Amino acid sequence: MDNNFYCVIMAGGSGTRFWPMSRAAKPKQFLEMQGTGKSFIRLTYERFTAFIPRDHIIVVATDRLGNLVREQIPELAEENLLLEPYGRDTAPCIAYATYSLLKRNPQATMVVAPADHIIMDSDIFEAEITAALEYSADKDVLMTLGMTPTRPDPNYGYIQVSGGRLDKEGNMAVKVKTFTEKPDVELARVFIDSGEFFWNSGIFVWRAETIKSEMEKHLPEVTRLFSGWENALGSPVEDMFIEKVYSDCIKISIDYGIMEKTAKAWMYPAHFRWADVGTWESLYNNMPKSDDAGNIFNSTNVLSRDNAESLVISSDRNKLMAVCGLKDFIVIDTEDALLICPKSDKGVKDFISGLAMPGYERFK
């Protein structure tokens, strides 16, 4: 592995759509939901340490989550934990990581990945991430890994590539024609039917110098706040410097801020099994079913009758859950909150918006 290869794990998300399991004090990426005994972020870290040196892995999280990162990845060096004072979405997060890496190694090429993906086929994952790193190391490109879409999902970004969708066995980088972040269902269906689009996995690969240049070109309102980073980062004044940057910084994703604007977007077709589990419904779609009716239970202590395609999860696996007559529902039980509602993403999102009402803040 090239000594200039690094990994940045983004772990600052709030995971609000996984309420009530995911809370402000312990969001989704720090939870165990796959039956492995390990949280999403722990699995992500271990996935990358298989082929990237530990001292080349950086985790970016908000300050209030710092102790959770330290608890779940105790071997992470303190200088490799970058703490944001406030969540400002992925573009400022990546800017902070990029300038930090450039201070350490101006030749750095980095893979940037969220902390909460489900990734299977680890051998394929390692081979394809390595290939994307090697391709990007000596080229002026912004690479994203593209996944073959299986449904018109409005929760993903869509990538149109030159020459249309590649053969599924294809294994080469291609130029991106258009990059559309989270279209509505109707437009997503048009994209899929055209045969020209991939899903954006949210995993990016690029040279630190290339993303720095493109951010300074397309997001000067963010990068100008980092003026003076060469002296501030890695010094005793770093915390004060970053506090000032984030206090004045806009909230914007790397997708909207850069990938939809840049002329340097490329895509590497990925073939490992992947899921961006941003909602309860997406988790349901990517977990093995517990019975022939398509239900999922996270415990053997479930008394089920006449249920179909429902998700029943309890934080206390010793508690008996008795569920009857539900179809396409979710039942999420925690120590202080119980959610019962239809499984659709929109239904859950609209329903839990009520947590913003007076009197419910303590349950967020």
VOPAGU-2260 file (C-alpha; in pm, 1 decimal, decimal comma):
REM VOPAGU-2260
SITE   aa  ch    i         X         Y         Z
SITE  MET   A    0       0,0       0,0       0,0
SITE  ASP   A    1     129,8     343,8     -96,8
SITE  ASN   A    2     254,2     540,1     205,1
SITE  ASN   A    3      62,8     843,8      78,2
SITE  PHE   A    4    -278,2     674,9     110,1
SITE  TYR   A    5    -510,2     787,8     391,2
SITE  CYS   A    6    -867,0     731,5     504,0
SITE  VAL   A    7   -1108,5     989,9     646,4
SITE  ILE   A    8   -1413,4     854,4     830,2
SITE  MET   A    9   -1699,3    1102,9     869,2
SITE  ALA   A   10   -1877,1    1031,0    1197,9
SITE  GLY   A   11   -2058,7    1352,9    1285,0
SITE  GLY   A   12   -2411,8    1270,8    1165,4
SITE  SER   A   13   -2712,5    1302,5    1394,3
SITE  GLY   A   14   -2901,6     993,2    1270,6
SITE  THR   A   15   -3238,5    1151,6    1348,6
SITE  ARG   A   16   -3431,6     918,5    1116,9
SITE  PHE   A   17   -3330,2     625,0    1339,1
SITE  TRP   A   18   -3512,3     762,3    1641,3
SITE  PRO   A   19   -3577,7     635,0    1905,9
SITE  MET   A   20   -3268,4     409,8    1900,3
SITE  SER   A   21   -3054,7     693,2    1767,4
SITE  ARG   A   22   -3041,8     997,0    1996,8
SITE  ALA   A   23   -2846,4    1320,5    2005,6
SITE  ALA   A   24   -2622,3    1175,3    2278,5
SITE  LYS   A   25   -2559,2     850,5    2087,0
SITE  PRO   A   26   -2650,2     865,1    1717,6
SITE  LYS   A   27   -2680,2     576,4    1475,0
SITE  GLN   A   28   -2312,4     534,1    1382,7
SITE  PHE   A   29   -2234,4     436,1    1742,8
SITE  LEU   A   30   -2509,7     172,5    1762,5
SITE  GLU   A   31   -2493,8    -201,3    1693,4
SITE  MET   A   32   -2777,3    -301,4    1460,7
SITE  GLN   A   33   -2636,3    -585,6    1249,7
SITE  GLY   A   34   -2606,0    -859,1    1510,2
SITE  THR   A   35   -2225,4    -844,7    1506,3
SITE  GLY   A   36   -2175,9    -696,6    1852,9
SITE  LYS   A   37   -1994,3    -404,1    1690,1
SITE  SER   A   38   -2119,4     -56,5    1606,3
SITE  PHE   A   39   -2128,0      90,0    1255,4
SITE  ILE   A   40   -1824,2     309,1    1322,9
SITE  ARG   A   41   -1624,0      21,6    1472,1
SITE  LEU   A   42   -1695,1    -194,6    1168,6
SITE  THR   A   43   -1600,9      92,3     935,8
SITE  TYR   A   44   -1271,4     146,7    1116,6
SITE  GLU   A   45   -1183,2    -223,9    1109,2
SITE  ARG   A   46   -1278,7    -247,2     741,6
SITE  PHE   A   47   -1019,0      16,2     650,6
SITE  THR   A   48    -745,0    -100,7     887,7
SITE  ALA   A   49    -734,9    -420,6     683,1
SITE  PHE   A   50    -543,5    -231,0     413,7
SITE  ILE   A   51    -463,1     121,5     539,3
SITE  PRO   A   52    -220,0     178,4     830,9
SITE  ARG   A   53    -392,8     277,7    1153,6
SITE  ASP   A   54    -194,5     598,5    1182,2
SITE  HIS   A   55    -327,9     699,9     838,1
SITE  ILE   A   56    -692,7     679,6     945,5
SITE  ILE   A   57    -860,5    1001,7    1059,1
SITE  VAL   A   58   -1205,0    1026,0    1218,6
SITE  VAL   A   59   -1400,0    1352,2    1202,6
SITE  ALA   A   60   -1688,7    1398,1    1447,9
SITE  THR   A   61   -1860,7    1673,9    1638,0
SITE  ASP   A   62   -1709,6    1763,7    1973,1
SITE  ARG   A   63   -1999,1    1618,8    2173,1
SITE  LEU   A   64   -1932,1    1277,7    2015,1
SITE  GLY   A   65   -1559,3    1274,7    2081,7
SITE  ASN   A   66   -1577,0    1052,4    2388,0
SITE  LEU   A   67   -1792,4     799,6    2203,0
SITE  VAL   A   68   -1527,5     776,9    1931,0
SITE  ARG   A   69   -1255,5     731,4    2192,7
SITE  GLU   A   70   -1461,7     464,4    2368,3
SITE  GLN   A   71   -1536,4     263,1    2054,5
SITE  ILE   A   72   -1198,9     310,8    1881,9
SITE  PRO   A   73    -960,9     331,4    2180,5
SITE  GLU   A   74    -654,2     268,3    1962,6
SITE  LEU   A   75    -719,5     582,5    1754,5
SITE  ALA   A   76    -441,9     834,6    1813,5
SITE  GLU   A   77    -568,4    1163,3    1958,0
SITE  GLU   A   78    -416,1    1362,9    1673,7
SITE  ASN   A   79    -621,2    1149,6    1431,6
SITE  LEU   A   80    -949,9    1256,6    1591,1
SITE  LEU   A   81   -1067,8    1586,7    1444,3
SITE  LEU   A   82   -1351,0    1742,5    1642,4
SITE  GLU   A   83   -1593,2    1991,8    1489,3
SITE  PRO   A   84   -1756,7    2234,0    1733,3
SITE  TYR   A   85   -2082,1    2221,7    1531,3
SITE  GLY   A   86   -2224,0    2001,1    1259,6
SITE  ARG   A   87   -2201,9    2180,0     925,0
SITE  ASP   A   88   -2259,5    1882,5     689,1
SITE  THR   A   89   -1994,9    1709,0     480,3
SITE  ALA   A   90   -1824,4    1991,8     287,8
SITE  PRO   A   91   -1677,2    2172,7     594,5
SITE  CYS   A   92   -1595,4    1832,7     746,0
SITE  ILE   A   93   -1397,5    1734,1     436,8
SITE  ALA   A   94   -1232,1    2075,4     419,8
SITE  TYR   A   95   -1107,5    2037,4     779,3
SITE  ALA   A   96    -974,3    1686,8     708,5
SITE  THR   A   97    -814,5    1795,2     380,7
SITE  TYR   A   98    -620,0    2085,8     527,9
SITE  SER   A   99    -513,7    1865,1     820,7
SITE  LEU   A  100    -380,3    1599,5     583,7
SITE  LEU   A  101    -200,5    1854,3     367,1
SITE  LYS   A  102     -23,8    1981,3     679,5
SITE  ARG   A  103     101,0    1627,7     743,9
SITE  ASN   A  104     163,6    1511,0     387,5
SITE  PRO   A  105     119,0    1734,9      80,1
SITE  GLN   A  106     120,1    1420,2    -138,8
SITE  ALA   A  107    -174,4    1259,3      41,3
SITE  THR   A  108    -442,8    1070,9    -153,0
SITE  MET   A  109    -749,0     997,1      56,1
SITE  VAL   A  110   -1060,2     785,8      62,8
SITE  VAL   A  111   -1349,2     960,7     240,5
SITE  ALA   A  112   -1628,0     741,8     378,2
SITE  PRO   A  113   -1928,9     775,4     610,0
SITE  ALA   A  114   -1917,3     583,4     937,0
SITE  ASP   A  115   -2259,0     420,3     899,0
SITE  HIS   A  116   -2260,4     209,9     581,5
SITE  ILE   A  117   -2323,3    -161,8     558,2
SITE  ILE   A  118   -2048,0    -313,9     341,5
SITE  MET   A  119   -2025,6    -680,4     247,4
SITE  ASP   A  120   -1769,8    -862,5      30,9
SITE  SER   A  121   -1472,1    -716,6     216,5
SITE  ASP   A  122   -1217,3    -858,5     -30,6
SITE  ILE   A  123   -1388,8    -685,1    -324,4
SITE  PHE   A  124   -1422,8    -365,7    -118,3
SITE  GLU   A  125   -1049,8    -361,8     -41,7
SITE  ALA   A  126    -953,3    -431,8    -402,7
SITE  GLU   A  127   -1179,5    -162,5    -547,6
SITE  ILE   A  128   -1093,3     108,1    -294,8
SITE  THR   A  129    -724,1      32,5    -352,2
SITE  ALA   A  130    -772,3      52,6    -729,8
SITE  ALA   A  131    -952,3     387,7    -696,7
SITE  LEU   A  132    -673,1     522,1    -473,5
SITE  GLU   A  133    -406,4     410,4    -719,5
SITE  TYR   A  134    -595,4     563,0   -1013,1
SITE  SER   A  135    -648,2     896,6    -835,5
SITE  ALA   A  136    -298,2     925,1    -689,8
SITE  ASP   A  137    -143,8    1068,5   -1006,9
SITE  LYS   A  138    -450,8    1224,8   -1169,4
SITE  ASP   A  139    -642,2    1547,8   -1117,8
SITE  VAL   A  140    -979,7    1380,0   -1053,2
SITE  LEU   A  141   -1253,6    1365,0    -792,5
SITE  MET   A  142   -1356,2    1000,6    -781,4
SITE  THR   A  143   -1679,2     863,4    -640,8
SITE  LEU   A  144   -1768,2     496,7    -619,4
SITE  GLY   A  145   -2086,1     418,0    -812,9
SITE  MET   A  146   -2334,3     142,2    -730,9
SITE  THR   A  147   -2576,6     -20,1    -975,2
SITE  PRO   A  148   -2924,8     105,3    -875,6
SITE  THR   A  149   -3201,2    -142,0    -798,2
SITE  ARG   A  150   -3493,7      94,4    -735,1
SITE  PRO   A  151   -3585,5     464,3    -778,8
SITE  ASP   A  152   -3466,7     569,3    -433,6
SITE  PRO   A  153   -3485,6     946,4    -361,3
SITE  ASN   A  154   -3242,0     917,4     -71,0
SITE  TYR   A  155   -2935,1     872,7    -293,8
SITE  GLY   A  156   -2737,1    1089,4    -531,4
SITE  TYR   A  157   -2738,2     978,9    -896,3
SITE  ILE   A  158   -2440,4     973,1   -1131,7
SITE  GLN   A  159   -2472,9     978,0   -1509,9
SITE  VAL   A  160   -2159,7     848,4   -1680,4
SITE  SER   A  161   -2025,1     891,3   -2029,8
SITE  GLY   A  162   -2128,0     602,3   -2252,7
SITE  GLY   A  163   -2422,1     493,8   -2037,6
SITE  ARG   A  164   -2422,4     235,6   -1761,4
SITE  LEU   A  165   -2130,3      -1,7   -1777,6
SITE  ASP   A  166   -2157,7    -373,2   -1794,1
SITE  LYS   A  167   -2190,5    -502,1   -1439,2
SITE  GLU   A  168   -1854,7    -674,3   -1470,7
SITE  GLY   A  169   -1689,8    -352,5   -1587,5
SITE  ASN   A  170   -1393,0    -241,8   -1382,8
SITE  MET   A  171   -1263,1      92,3   -1502,7
SITE  ALA   A  172   -1296,8     457,6   -1408,5
SITE  VAL   A  173   -1525,7     667,8   -1629,1
SITE  LYS   A  174   -1595,2    1038,8   -1667,1
SITE  VAL   A  175   -1908,9    1169,8   -1499,9
SITE  LYS   A  176   -2155,3    1359,5   -1720,9
SITE  THR   A  177   -2396,1    1478,1   -1452,1
SITE  PHE   A  178   -2427,3    1445,5   -1078,0
SITE  THR   A  179   -2772,9    1492,7    -923,1
SITE  GLU   A  180   -2815,7    1488,7    -547,3
SITE  LYS   A  181   -3136,6    1325,9    -415,2
SITE  PRO   A  182   -3391,8    1370,3    -695,3
SITE  ASP   A  183   -3760,2    1300,8    -630,3
SITE  VAL   A  184   -3895,1     951,5    -696,8
SITE  GLU   A  185   -4029,6    1036,7   -1040,9
SITE  LEU   A  186   -3698,2    1175,4   -1163,9
SITE  ALA   A  187   -3508,0     887,1   -1002,7
SITE  ARG   A  188   -3728,5     645,2   -1199,4
SITE  VAL   A  189   -3645,1     828,7   -1523,4
SITE  PHE   A  190   -3275,4     803,2   -1435,9
SITE  ILE   A  191   -3291,7     428,6   -1377,9
SITE  ASP   A  192   -3502,3     358,4   -1686,9
SITE  SER   A  193   -3249,3     544,8   -1902,2
SITE  GLY   A  194   -2978,8     291,1   -1820,0
SITE  GLU   A  195   -2721,8     569,6   -1778,2
SITE  PHE   A  196   -2714,2     626,2   -1402,8
SITE  PHE   A  197   -2546,4     482,6   -1094,6
SITE  TRP   A  198   -2610,1     552,7    -728,0
SITE  ASN   A  199   -2351,2     766,6    -555,6
SITE  SER   A  200   -2220,3     552,2    -270,9
SITE  GLY   A  201   -2103,0     853,5     -70,5
SITE  ILE   A  202   -1749,4     710,4     -77,2
SITE  PHE   A  203   -1500,9     945,3    -243,6
SITE  VAL   A  204   -1135,1     914,7    -346,6
SITE  TRP   A  205    -905,2    1202,7    -447,0
SITE  ARG   A  206    -573,0    1369,5    -390,8
SITE  ALA   A  207    -588,5    1617,1    -103,9
SITE  GLU   A  208    -447,7    1886,8    -330,0
SITE  THR   A  209    -717,9    1827,2    -592,6
SITE  ILE   A  210   -1013,5    1854,7    -354,8
SITE  LYS   A  211    -851,4    2158,7    -192,1
SITE  SER   A  212    -828,5    2331,4    -530,4
SITE  GLU   A  213   -1186,3    2246,3    -627,6
SITE  MET   A  214   -1325,1    2357,1    -291,4
SITE  GLU   A  215   -1140,9    2686,1    -315,7
SITE  LYS   A  216   -1288,2    2730,3    -664,5
SITE  HIS   A  217   -1648,5    2630,1    -595,4
SITE  LEU   A  218   -1687,9    2689,7    -219,9
SITE  PRO   A  219   -1479,4    2998,5    -141,1
SITE  GLU   A  220   -1733,4    3093,4     127,7
SITE  VAL   A  221   -1611,6    2786,2     318,9
SITE  THR   A  222   -1243,1    2770,2     232,0
SITE  ARG   A  223   -1166,4    3137,3     293,3
SITE  LEU   A  224   -1257,0    3075,9     658,0
SITE  PHE   A  225    -962,8    2834,2     676,7
SITE  SER   A  226    -715,2    3106,5     581,2
SITE  GLY   A  227    -408,7    3058,9     800,7
SITE  TRP   A  228    -457,0    2682,8     834,6
SITE  GLU   A  229     -90,1    2617,2     760,4
SITE  ASN   A  230      11,9    2762,0    1098,2
SITE  ALA   A  231    -302,0    2694,5    1303,1
SITE  LEU   A  232    -366,0    2323,4    1242,4
SITE  GLY   A  233    -159,5    2090,4    1454,5
SITE  SER   A  234     -70,5    2376,9    1688,8
SITE  PRO   A  235    -195,2    2480,1    2036,7
SITE  VAL   A  236    -437,8    2728,3    1874,9
SITE  GLU   A  237    -612,4    2470,3    1653,3
SITE  ASP   A  238    -923,1    2443,6    1871,7
SITE  MET   A  239    -967,5    2821,1    1882,1
SITE  PHE   A  240    -907,9    2845,6    1508,1
SITE  ILE   A  241   -1164,5    2573,9    1423,9
SITE  GLU   A  242   -1420,5    2726,7    1661,5
SITE  LYS   A  243   -1399,3    3052,9    1466,9
SITE  VAL   A  244   -1416,7    2874,5    1129,1
SITE  TYR   A  245   -1727,0    2677,6    1219,3
SITE  SER   A  246   -1902,0    2969,4    1388,4
SITE  ASP   A  247   -1905,7    3152,8    1055,2
SITE  CYS   A  248   -1941,2    2851,3     825,1
SITE  ILE   A  249   -2244,0    2764,3     613,4
SITE  LYS   A  250   -2400,5    2417,4     624,9
SITE  ILE   A  251   -2354,6    2240,7     290,7
SITE  SER   A  252   -2285,2    1890,8     160,6
SITE  ILE   A  253   -1991,0    1797,4     -58,3
SITE  ASP   A  254   -2244,9    1674,0    -314,1
SITE  TYR   A  255   -2420,9    2008,2    -358,5
SITE  GLY   A  256   -2111,8    2218,0    -298,7
SITE  ILE   A  257   -1860,8    2039,0    -522,3
SITE  MET   A  258   -1971,4    1725,1    -705,5
SITE  GLU   A  259   -2260,3    1891,6    -890,1
SITE  LYS   A  260   -2029,8    2175,3   -1004,1
SITE  THR   A  261   -1687,0    2029,9   -1070,3
SITE  ALA   A  262   -1559,0    1933,9   -1416,5
SITE  LYS   A  263   -1325,7    1680,5   -1255,3
SITE  ALA   A  264   -1583,5    1424,7   -1139,9
SITE  TRP   A  265   -1506,3    1063,3   -1225,3
SITE  MET   A  266   -1668,8     740,3   -1114,1
SITE  TYR   A  267   -1533,0     396,6   -1032,8
SITE  PRO   A  268   -1797,0     120,0   -1065,2
SITE  ALA   A  269   -1818,0     -80,1    -742,8
SITE  HIS   A  270   -1928,0    -442,8    -719,7
SITE  PHE   A  271   -1931,1    -510,2    -345,0
SITE  ARG   A  272   -2264,9    -530,9    -167,9
SITE  TRP   A  273   -2341,5    -196,4      -7,0
SITE  ALA   A  274   -2620,8     -18,8     175,5
SITE  ASP   A  275   -2650,9     335,1     300,8
SITE  VAL   A  276   -2889,8     263,6     584,3
SITE  GLY   A  277   -3024,8     610,9     645,6
SITE  THR   A  278   -3372,3     505,9     754,9
SITE  TRP   A  279   -3554,7     221,0     925,5
SITE  GLU   A  280   -3698,1     117,8     589,8
SITE  SER   A  281   -3351,8      96,3     432,0
SITE  LEU   A  282   -3229,5    -107,5     729,4
SITE  TYR   A  283   -3523,3    -343,5     679,0
SITE  ASN   A  284   -3437,5    -377,8     308,7
SITE  ASN   A  285   -3081,9    -482,0     391,1
SITE  MET   A  286   -3126,0    -725,0     677,6
SITE  PRO   A  287   -3201,1   -1098,9     661,7
SITE  LYS   A  288   -3565,2   -1177,0     733,6
SITE  SER   A  289   -3664,4   -1369,5    1044,2
SITE  ASP   A  290   -3960,7   -1561,1     899,9
SITE  ASP   A  291   -4138,3   -1650,1     576,3
SITE  ALA   A  292   -4370,2   -1349,6     611,4
SITE  GLY   A  293   -4078,7   -1110,7     566,5
SITE  ASN   A  294   -4065,5    -986,5     925,1
SITE  ILE   A  295   -3744,4    -890,2    1104,4
SITE  PHE   A  296   -3702,8    -938,3    1479,3
SITE  ASN   A  297   -3379,2    -857,5    1663,6
SITE  SER   A  298   -3464,9   -1100,4    1943,4
SITE  THR   A  299   -3596,6   -1452,8    1983,0
SITE  ASN   A  300   -3833,5   -1318,7    2251,2
SITE  VAL   A  301   -4102,4   -1212,7    2003,5
SITE  LEU   A  302   -4454,7   -1352,8    2003,5
SITE  SER   A  303   -4572,7   -1285,1    1648,9
SITE  ARG   A  304   -4906,9   -1354,4    1486,5
SITE  ASP   A  305   -5045,8   -1237,0    1150,9
SITE  ASN   A  306   -4760,6    -989,3    1091,6
SITE  ALA   A  307   -4599,0    -928,9     753,4
SITE  GLU   A  308   -4295,9    -730,9     627,3
SITE  SER   A  309   -4257,4    -553,3     960,9
SITE  LEU   A  310   -3952,3    -457,3    1164,2
SITE  VAL   A  311   -3962,6    -522,3    1539,8
SITE  ILE   A  312   -3659,2    -412,2    1740,9
SITE  SER   A  313   -3608,4    -375,9    2114,9
SITE  SER   A  314   -3309,5    -235,1    2299,6
SITE  ASP   A  315   -3375,3    -501,3    2565,3
SITE  ARG   A  316   -3345,1    -837,9    2395,5
SITE  ASN   A  317   -3467,6   -1012,4    2710,0
SITE  LYS   A  318   -3804,2    -833,4    2694,0
SITE  LEU   A  319   -4097,5   -1023,6    2544,3
SITE  MET   A  320   -4243,8    -840,2    2243,6
SITE  ALA   A  321   -4599,1    -949,6    2155,4
SITE  VAL   A  322   -4703,6    -817,7    1813,2
SITE  CYS   A  323   -5016,9    -906,3    1617,0
SITE  GLY   A  324   -5178,0    -796,3    1289,4
SITE  LEU   A  325   -4916,8    -552,7    1156,6
SITE  LYS   A  326   -4820,4    -522,7     790,1
SITE  ASP   A  327   -4542,0    -290,4     671,4
SITE  PHE   A  328   -4497,0    -145,1    1021,2
SITE  ILE   A  329   -4202,9     -72,7    1245,7
SITE  VAL   A  330   -4203,4    -125,4    1620,9
SITE  ILE   A  331   -3896,6      20,9    1791,8
SITE  ASP   A  332   -3884,7     -16,2    2169,3
SITE  THR   A  333   -3630,4     155,8    2395,8
SITE  GLU   A  334   -3605,7     217,9    2767,6
SITE  ASP   A  335   -3788,1     551,8    2752,0
SITE  ALA   A  336   -3961,0     562,4    2412,7
SITE  LEU   A  337   -4172,7     341,9    2187,2
SITE  LEU   A  338   -4226,6     406,6    1813,5
SITE  ILE   A  339   -4505,4     229,5    1624,1
SITE  CYS   A  340   -4581,3     354,2    1274,4
SITE  PRO   A  341   -4589,8     256,8     905,1
SITE  LYS   A  342   -4251,2     157,8     765,4
SITE  SER   A  343   -4230,6     414,6     484,1
SITE  ASP   A  344   -3948,2     667,5     509,7
SITE  LYS   A  345   -4178,2     967,5     465,9
SITE  GLY   A  346   -4418,3     844,0     730,5
SITE  VAL   A  347   -4144,6     805,0     990,6
SITE  LYS   A  348   -3984,7    1140,3     907,2
SITE  ASP   A  349   -4313,9    1328,7     931,3
SITE  PHE   A  350   -4414,4    1149,0    1248,5
SITE  ILE   A  351   -4098,7    1208,2    1451,6
SITE  SER   A  352   -4090,2    1576,4    1355,5
SITE  GLY   A  353   -4319,9    1616,3    1654,3
SITE  LEU   A  354   -4014,9    1577,2    1880,0
SITE  ALA   A  355   -3947,7    1945,6    1816,4
SITE  MET   A  356   -4263,7    2036,4    2009,7
SITE  PRO   A  357   -4231,9    2178,0    2363,7
SITE  GLY   A  358   -4211,8    1909,5    2629,2
SITE  TYR   A  359   -4048,6    1643,7    2412,8
SITE  GLU   A  360   -3695,4    1781,4    2387,7
SITE  ARG   A  361   -3558,5    1538,2    2645,4
SITE  PHE   A  362   -3644,0    1245,5    2415,5
SITE  LYS   A  363   -3448,6    1372,5    2111,7
